[in-house]
Amino acid sequence: MEPVQMEELTSGASGRIIPVFRNLRRSVPSYNSLRRSLIFIQSIFLWFILFLRLLPRHRVCTSSPPSPSSAVTATPKKRRFAFRRDEEDTLRRRALAEGLQMVKETETDDGNSRCKWNTSLFFGVRRNALFCRSWFPVSGELKGIMIIIHGLNEHSGRYAQFAKQLTSCSFGVYAMDWIGHGGSDGLHGYVPSLDHVVADTGAFLEKIKLENPGIPCFLFGHSTGGAVVLKAASYLHIEGMLEGIVLTSPALRVRPAHPIVGAVAPFFSLVVPKYQFKGANKRGIPVSRDPAALEAKYSDPLVYTGPIRVRTGHEILRISTYLMRNFKSVTVPFFVLHGTADKVTDPLASQDLFNEAASKFKDIKLYDGFLHDLLFEPEREEIAQDIIDWMEKRLNADNLEHVTSIW
């Protein structure tokens, strides 16, 4: 029996850049000639679109003048309808996010929660309302704060168990849903720009630092969220607010299924940015070895399981390309964790980051045979403890440096 051939994925388990042109590999003479032809076709198509936009201004009216009620064109009506639809969907998702149980009372010995939690809205750099969560120990001094940036298509509420483990070790936790994810504003699964997510992450971190002066902060990012965190930490003013970053299965080397896809992605992301690639989920690649975790993820109404949207896919390719070119300029302390059996993002790219980064304080751990969603693997508690141990090691190193500087 021949092994099943898997399609290449982006950094979201349920969102892939479909190899639409995979059947052209045999018939295409060369990539350069195709690229020149595509650029020519793009130019013609752009001129055609421009012509269509200008055409109504020069149209000769051969019938009776339109009534005032028909002066509003169909396009604004469609836009208003789409806006109302997206707004209603956002409110529905936000209600679901608000109702999500973040601490199980039955897990405590005395029936009382050992951590306090809260939800709130944070307005990002483009004034979008972003849904946020927080978990804090009921008592005791905080060692530090972890800020969680989730992966593509998921949401912050999925990390409640991880947050509970962090609070039990005297860490506070914040988490933010990206635009178009969870309980945040935007069309579900649509990311107009990952640079907006990077900027929102920086602004959220700054707000947390102001509210918690003197407490060390760490950024955590999973998958595409890991790419967002790494790029955010490349800015000196953000790196200066951090003790370090933690990356699980980061999307550092994401390639299109065929070079042609990479060539046309920028064009189609401008023309039809919200379009969904149909049939994207026919054959999914498992992201966890725990069947219960898979069922919980894909039955979660706040997890986007539709085909990936064109602009979102292009943004993943764009940020991945940027990061690959700038590994050597990374100076932030970091800990990268990856499963060697991950088929969604590349564990070798995490190894390259570790090898090439200029950071003085850096660590890597590769888990043999583990899949993409490390914090949802059967060994999730051990992996979370590895993260906690690293943060404590980082804080102790800072304390030793402080003592040395005093002497």
Buried (B, 14 or more C-beta within 10 A) or exposed (E): EEEEEEBBBBBBBBBBBBBBBBEEEEEBEEEEEBBEEBEEEBEEEEEEEEEEEEEEEEEEEEEEEEEEEEEEEEEEEEEEEEEEEBEEEBEEBBEBBEEBEBBEEEEEEEEEBBBBBEBEEBEBBEEBBBBBBBBBBEEEEBBBBBBBBBBBBBBBBBBBBBBBBBBEBBBBBBBBBBBBBBBBBBBBBBBBBBBBBBBBBBBBBEBBBEEBEEBBBBBBBBBBBBBBBBBBBBEEEBBEBBBBBBBBBBBBBBBBBBBBBBBBBEBBBBEEBBBBBEEBBEEBBBBBBBEEBBEBBBEBEBBBBBBBBBBBBBBBBBBBBBBBEBBEEBBBBBBBBBBEBBBBBBBEBBBBBBEBBEBEBBBBBBBEEBBBBBBBBEBBEEBBEBBBEBBBBBBEBBEEEEEEEEE
